[in-house]
Amino acid sequence: MKHAHYARALMLVALLVGGLFGATQASAHERREVGKYEFIVGFLSEPAFEGELNALSVRITNAETKRPVENLEKTLKAQLVFGAEQRDMELTPVFRDPGHYKAHFYPTKSGAYTFGFFGDLEGAQIDEKFTSKPGGFNEVQAPAALQFPAKVPLNAELGSQLTEAQTGLRTATLLGSGGLLLGLISLTVAFMALRGRRASAVVSDPSIARSSR
């Protein structure tokens, strides 16, 4: 009997924790009615950070029957939009979570992202866009503010620094090569001038030629 009470208590705690976790997840996502369906859209991992692997997440439920809609990866496509950049993505079902789909990507810039969904949803044509905003799903954040104890540059920053270093090295190499070439030209001109003066001196004073022999 005592074991039954413990089991029920553990079950209640698990349900409470699960409910709190679900509420936390939902608060970082946008919920929208699309026809007779409900979409819940956001990042798979919240908060989302620049330069870290993440995924768009969409959970689709039939609002009338409350059942998750499965097998949409065959008929529904996703789209990532950031500024003027966009890319179509394949949706993948989340394991053991019917009606939940994801598409992994690396967000390489902080700011607002738009997740679009288009195609066939059980015979209905869908074309919906969800943009990160207050009250919806969060924007991608730059991780520098949360780094501790030292701030680590992102791959993009390292790439920029490497490009600058390579440009500086090429410039230095060109300047060095130009200086070496200029030096060789100067030596050649000086040598030719010396030979010219020597030849002129021999012509004007034959005794120089005799002494040189």
C-alpha positions in Angstrom: 0.0 0.0 0.0 2.8 2.3 0.9 4.5 1.5 -2.4 1.4 2.5 -4.2 1.3 5.9 -2.5 5.0 6.5 -3.4 4.3 5.5 -7.0 1.3 7.9 -7.3 3.4 10.7 -5.7 6.3 10.1 -8.2 3.8 10.2 -11.0 2.4 13.5 -9.9 5.8 15.0 -9.6 6.7 13.7 -13.1 3.6 15.2 -14.6 4.2 18.5 -12.8 7.8 18.7 -14.1 6.7 17.7 -17.6 4.0 20.4 -17.5 6.4 23.1 -16.4 9.0 22.0 -19.1 6.3 22.0 -21.8 5.1 25.5 -20.7 8.7 26.7 -20.8 9.2 25.3 -24.3 5.9 26.7 -25.6 6.7 30.2 -24.2 9.6 30.4 -26.7 7.5 29.3 -29.6 4.7 30.8 -31.7 1.3 29.1 -31.7 -1.0 29.8 -34.7 -4.2 28.4 -36.1 -3.9 27.6 -39.8 -7.3 26.4 -41.1 -8.2 23.4 -38.9 -4.6 22.9 -37.8 -2.5 24.3 -35.0 1.2 25.1 -35.7 3.7 25.6 -32.9 6.9 27.0 -34.3 10.3 27.9 -32.9 13.9 26.8 -32.4 14.4 23.3 -31.3 16.9 24.5 -28.6 16.1 27.7 -26.8 17.8 30.1 -26.4 19.4 29.9 -29.8 23.0 31.1 -30.2 24.9 32.3 -33.2 27.4 29.7 -34.5 25.8 26.8 -32.6 24.0 23.9 -34.2 20.2 24.2 -33.8 17.0 23.4 -35.8 13.7 24.9 -36.7 10.9 23.1 -34.9 7.3 22.7 -35.9 4.6 20.8 -34.2 1.4 20.3 -36.2 -1.9 19.1 -34.6 -5.4 18.8 -36.0 -7.2 21.4 -33.9 -10.6 19.6 -34.3 -9.5 16.0 -33.4 -6.5 17.0 -31.2 -4.4 14.4 -33.0 -0.9 15.0 -34.2 -0.5 15.1 -38.0 2.1 12.5 -39.2 4.0 11.8 -42.4 4.2 15.4 -43.4 7.9 15.2 -44.3 6.7 13.7 -47.6 4.5 16.6 -48.6 5.5 19.7 -46.6 8.7 21.7 -47.0 10.4 24.3 -44.7 12.2 27.5 -45.6 14.8 29.5 -43.7 14.9 33.3 -44.2 17.3 35.8 -42.9 17.3 39.2 -44.5 17.7 38.7 -48.2 19.0 35.1 -47.8 16.8 32.1 -47.9 17.1 28.3 -48.2 14.6 25.5 -48.6 14.9 22.7 -46.0 13.7 19.1 -45.7 11.6 18.3 -42.6 12.5 15.3 -40.5 10.1 13.7 -37.9 11.3 13.9 -34.3 11.8 10.4 -32.9 8.9 9.1 -30.7 7.1 12.5 -30.9 4.3 12.3 -33.5 3.4 15.5 -35.3 6.8 17.1 -34.4 9.2 17.9 -37.2 12.7 19.6 -37.3 15.3 20.8 -39.8 18.8 21.3 -38.5 21.1 24.2 -39.4 23.8 26.5 -38.0 22.6 30.1 -37.5 25.7 32.1 -38.5 24.3 35.5 -37.6 22.4 36.9 -34.6 19.0 38.5 -35.2 15.5 37.7 -36.4 14.9 34.6 -38.5 11.8 33.6 -40.4 10.6 30.0 -40.7 8.3 29.3 -43.7 6.2 26.1 -44.4 4.7 25.4 -47.8 3.2 22.4 -49.6 0.4 19.9 -49.0 -1.1 19.3 -45.6 -3.6 16.5 -45.9 -5.0 17.9 -49.1 -4.8 21.6 -48.0 -2.2 23.9 -49.6 -0.1 25.6 -47.0 2.1 28.7 -47.3 2.8 30.2 -43.8 5.7 32.2 -42.4 6.7 32.7 -38.7 9.2 35.4 -37.7 11.0 35.6 -34.4 9.5 38.4 -32.3 8.4 39.2 -28.7 5.6 36.9 -27.8 6.7 34.4 -30.5 9.9 32.5 -30.8 13.2 34.1 -29.8 15.8 35.7 -32.0 19.3 34.2 -32.4 21.6 35.7 -29.8 25.3 36.5 -29.9 27.0 34.3 -27.2 29.6 36.9 -26.2 27.5 38.3 -23.4 27.2 34.9 -21.7 30.8 33.7 -22.2 32.8 33.2 -19.0 35.6 33.6 -17.9 37.0 34.6 -21.3 35.3 35.7 -24.5 36.0 33.3 -27.4 35.8 34.7 -30.9 33.3 33.1 -33.2 34.3 31.2 -36.4 33.2 34.1 -38.5 35.4 36.5 -36.5 38.3 34.1 -36.7 37.7 33.9 -40.5 37.7 37.7 -40.8 40.9 38.0 -38.8 42.5 35.3 -40.9 41.5 37.1 -44.1 43.0 40.3 -42.8 46.2 38.6 -41.9 46.5 36.9 -45.3 45.8 40.3 -47.0 48.5 41.9 -44.9 50.9 39.1 -45.7 50.3 39.4 -49.4 50.8 43.1 -49.3 54.0 42.7 -47.3 55.2 40.1 -49.8 54.4 42.3 -52.8 56.2 45.3 -51.2 59.2 43.1 -50.3 59.3 41.7 -53.8 59.0 45.2 -55.3 61.8 46.5 -53.0 64.1 43.6 -54.0 63.4 44.2 -57.7 64.1 47.9 -57.4 67.4 47.1 -55.6 68.5 44.8 -58.4 67.6 47.4 -61.0 69.5 50.0 -59.1 72.6 47.7 -58.9 72.4 46.9 -62.6 72.1 50.6 -63.6 75.1 51.5 -61.3 77.1 48.7 -62.8 76.3 49.7 -66.4 77.1 53.3 -65.5 80.5 52.3 -64.0 81.4 50.2 -67.1 80.4 53.2 -69.3 82.6 55.5 -67.4 85.5 53.0 -67.6 85.1 52.6 -71.3 85.1 56.4 -71.8 88.2 56.8 -69.7 90.1 54.1 -71.8 89.1 55.9 -75.1 90.2 59.3 -73.9 93.5 58.1 -72.2 95.1 55.0 -73.9 97.7 54.8 -71.1 94.9 53.5 -68.8 94.3 50.6 -71.1 98.1 49.9 -71.2 98.3 50.0 -67.4 95.4 47.7 -67.0 97.2 45.1 -69.2 
